[in-house]
Amino acid sequence: TGVVVDVQQAGLADVSGFTLRTSDGRELTFDTTQTRFDAAGFPPQHLQEHRALAEPVRVTYQVKDGTNRVVKLEDAAG
């Protein structure tokens, strides 16, 4: 869980990854190239909204070949 500080994207719905800052100050980079975004629950452009508003997100991920691959994204507020 943390705040999105950077989003790597080629287009509005084409997000390849992002960087998250945790509450203890660590920055983690995540790969979303194989993530299935939910248009109703968490569309890819929603990451930019979180970055702009500094609203936290919760990331469920797996480390594969040294890369943090996103399995699920959700709003962490509340």
C-alpha positions as CSV (number, residue, x, y, z in Angstrom):
1,T,0.0,0.0,0.0
2,G,1.3,3.4,-0.9
3,V,1.1,6.5,-3.1
4,V,1.6,6.4,-6.9
5,V,4.5,8.7,-7.8
6,D,5.0,7.8,-11.4
7,V,3.0,6.0,-14.2
8,Q,4.6,4.5,-17.3
9,Q,2.1,4.7,-20.1
10,A,2.0,4.9,-23.9
11,G,-1.7,6.0,-24.0
12,L,-4.7,6.6,-21.7
13,A,-5.5,2.9,-21.4
14,D,-2.0,1.5,-22.1
15,V,-0.2,1.4,-18.7
16,S,3.0,-0.7,-18.6
17,G,3.9,0.0,-15.0
18,F,4.1,2.4,-12.1
19,T,6.2,3.4,-9.1
20,L,4.7,3.4,-5.6
21,R,6.1,5.1,-2.5
22,T,5.3,3.2,0.7
23,S,4.6,4.8,4.1
24,D,8.2,4.0,5.2
25,G,9.6,5.9,2.2
26,R,10.6,3.0,-0.1
27,E,9.9,3.2,-3.8
28,L,8.8,0.0,-5.5
29,T,8.3,-0.4,-9.3
30,F,5.5,-2.6,-10.6
31,D,4.9,-4.1,-14.0
32,T,1.4,-4.1,-15.3
33,T,2.0,-5.5,-18.8
34,Q,0.1,-8.7,-17.9
35,T,-2.4,-7.1,-15.5
36,R,-6.1,-7.4,-16.3
37,F,-7.5,-4.0,-15.5
38,D,-11.2,-3.9,-14.5
39,A,-12.9,-1.1,-16.4
40,A,-15.6,-0.9,-13.8
41,G,-13.5,-1.3,-10.7
42,F,-10.0,-0.1,-11.4
43,P,-9.4,1.1,-15.0
44,P,-5.8,1.8,-16.1
45,Q,-6.3,5.6,-16.2
46,H,-7.4,5.5,-12.6
47,L,-3.6,5.2,-11.6
48,Q,-3.0,8.8,-12.9
49,E,-5.9,10.0,-10.8
50,H,-4.4,8.4,-7.7
51,R,-1.0,10.0,-8.6
52,A,-2.5,13.4,-9.1
53,L,-4.5,13.3,-5.9
54,A,-1.9,11.4,-3.8
55,E,-4.6,8.9,-2.9
56,P,-3.2,5.5,-1.8
57,V,-3.6,2.3,-3.6
58,R,-3.3,-1.3,-2.4
59,V,-1.2,-3.6,-4.7
60,T,-1.3,-7.4,-4.7
61,Y,1.7,-8.7,-6.6
62,Q,4.0,-11.6,-7.3
63,V,7.7,-11.4,-7.9
64,K,8.6,-13.2,-11.1
65,D,12.0,-13.2,-12.7
66,G,13.0,-10.3,-10.4
67,T,10.0,-8.2,-11.5
68,N,7.0,-7.1,-9.3
69,R,4.1,-8.2,-11.4
70,V,0.7,-6.7,-10.4
71,V,-2.1,-9.2,-9.8
72,K,-4.7,-6.8,-8.4
73,L,-5.0,-3.1,-7.8
74,E,-7.6,-1.4,-5.5
75,D,-8.3,1.9,-3.7
76,A,-6.7,1.9,-0.2
77,A,-8.6,4.8,1.2
78,G,-11.2,4.1,3.8
